[in-house]
């Protein structure tokens, strides 16, 4: 089946900037930080990038972005669109979240300052990376049951630690996307999107590993931490195992 348009759901910490660049010029980018657009002031071709902006809040659909797109943005076109996303291995994605959101600094002084800040935030002493990762997982888990997207940290934290599962399913658990690709097969996935949509452009396969966590070798979660990651992101492991390519 040939599709006229595509829809890409950006799962945070899964090569978002790279994917945006590779989809050019067929994916329309808008200002997502300085003066973010909202749907009412945008054209239809800008909806996708607006939806991928964590700053745009969606009420009860905050973590049901595909369902929001299907019901409110593209109610007539959704079934004819080639909708897709990329799934990153959940443990690797979680470690990436940790470095991005929690353990940003390097150097002894900066790490000590960061440890003090985190300790005050979580109300317990954090004096090394493993303790910090425990605290990060506690907050990520708390964010999943919080009645506010701004708690326990803020909307940036809540959206970037959100599981993939809810964002690609409806309230009955049905997957709404046409395809889910593994992130390590990013180039092949985008080429399939182009083919499905009748776009002649093709990307050359890169030898570079996409979104490989550069610091992953510096920290490997403990068995107990991996168990907790499985508790928080158990459906995401299923998605990754079943992902295409």
N, C-alpha and C positions, 0 to 999 in steps of 0.2 A: 504494500500500500504506500502510495506517495503522499507526503504531507507538505502543506504549503508553508507552514511556519513551525518553529521550535520554541520550546519553553525549557529553560534551564533553572533548576533550583540549586542555589548555592548553599551547600552545607558548610558551616563555618569551620575553619582550619582544614580545608580540603582543597587547596590550590585555587582559591577564588580569583586572585589577581591574574594568575597564569591562564585560567580558563577564559576570563573576560578578554584577554589579549588574543588568544587563539581563535575565539569565535568572531573576531572582527573581520569585516565590517557589518556582520549580520546581526550582532547583538548590540543594541543601542544603549550606551552608557549615559547616565545623568549625574549631576552633582549629588553625591551621597553624604557629604560631610559639612561643607560650609553653608550652603543654602539648599538643603535637601528638598526635592520636589515631593508633593503628595499626589495621589491619584486624581483628585478632582481638577488639578491644574495641568495634567499631563495628557499626552496623546497615547493611544493604545500601544504603540510600539515602544513606549518608555515604561510601561507597567512592569515588565519583567525585572528590570534593574531596580526599580523602586521597591518591589516586593523583596528583593534580595538585600535591602538595606535594613540592618537591625534597628535603626533609629525610628523606622516607621512602625508604629504599634497597631495591632490588629484586634485588640480586645480579646474575646473568647477564641479567636482564631490565631492568636499570637504564635502558637507552635503547630498550627495546622495550615501552613502556607499553601500547600497544593490544593487543599480543599477550598481555601479562600479564593485562590485563582480560578478554580473550576466554577464556583458558585457566583462569584462577584465580578471577576475581571474578564473572564472569557466564557460566559455561560453558553454561547452559541458555537464557539470555536474549539472548546477544550478537546472534544473527542477527535477532532481532525488535526490537532497539534501533536508534534513529536516531542513529548515531555520526557525529561531525563534528569539524572543527577549522578554524581560520582560518590562512591562510598569509600572512605578511608578506613583501613584496619583500625578498629576501635581503641586498642591499647596505644597504638602509635598516635592516633588523633588525640587521645587523652593526655599523653605526655606533651604533645605540642601545645595543647590548651594550657597546661601547667606552666610551661616556659613563657608563653605569650601573656597570660593573664596574671601570673603569680610570682614567678621566679625570674624576673627579667634581667636583673643586674648581674654583673660579674665583678670579680675583685673582692678582696676581704672586707674592706670598709663598706662597700655598697651592699654586700650580702648581709653584713651585720645590721645595717640600717633597714634592709628589707625584712630581716628576721624580726626586728623590733616592731615594725609596722604590722606584719602578719600576726604576731603574738597579740598585739592590742586588738586586732580585728577579730580574732577567733577566741580571745580570752584564755589563752594557754601558751606556755612557753614553746617557741619554735626556734630551735638552735641548729638544725641542719636540714638538708634537702629532703630527707626521708620524712621527717616530721612535717615539713612544709607540704609535701605531697599528700600526707594524711589529712592535713587541714584543708587542702584544696578539694579533696574528694568529699570530705564532710560538707563543705559549702555547696559543691555541685549536687550532692544528694539532697541537701536542704532546699536548694533552688527548685527541685522537681516537685516538691510538695508545698511550696510557698504559695500563698494566695495573692502575691504581688510580684510582678516581673522586676521590681526594684529591690527585692529582698531575696537573700540575705546580704547581697553586695550591691548590684545595680543591674540595669537592663543589659549593659554590655557583657557582663559576666553571665547573666542568665541565658541570653541568646547564644553566646559562643559555647556554652557547655550543654546546650540542649541536645537530647538524642535526635538522631535522624528519623527514627521510626514515625513519631507523631506527625512530622512535617510532610511525610509522603503518603500518609494514609487518611482515610475518612474515619468517622467515629465508630465504624464497625470493624476497623482494622484492614480494610481493603486497600491495597496499594494502588495509587492513582496515576503513577508514572508509567509511560510506555516502556522505559528501560532504566535500569540502574547498572552503571559500569563501575568496575573497580578503579580506584584512583590511579594505580600504577599503569593502567592501560588508557590513560587520558587521551593520547594522540589517536589511537585506534577508535576510541569512543566518539571523539569529535568528528573523525572522518566518516563514521557510520551515520552520525547526525546529518552531516552535509549530504551524504548519499540519499538518505531517507527524504530529505527536503528538496532534492533536485538541485543542489548547489554543486557546481563543478570544482570548486576549490578543494584541494587535498593537502594535508600537512605531512611533512616528512617526519618519520619516526626518529625521536631524539634518543641518544644513548644515555642522556642525563636522567636520573631517577627523579620522578615528579614528587615534590613536596616531602622528600625524605627528611625526617627530623635530624638536623645536623648535630643536635646535642643528645640525641637518643642514646648514643654510646656512653654518655656521662652518667646516665641514670636509668636503671631498669627497675620497674616496680617490684615490690616484694610479692610473695604468694598471696598474702592477705590483701594487699592493695589490688592485685589482679582480680581477686574474688569480689572485691567491692566494685571495681570497674564493670565486672560481669553483671552485678546486681543492678547498676544504674543503666547500663547500655546493653542489656541482654538481647533485645530485639535487633540492635544494630549489628551484633555479631551474626545473627541469622541473615540479615540483609547482605552483609559482606560476603558470607559464604555462598550465597545464591547469586551474587552479582555476576553479570556477563563479562565476557572477554577476559 
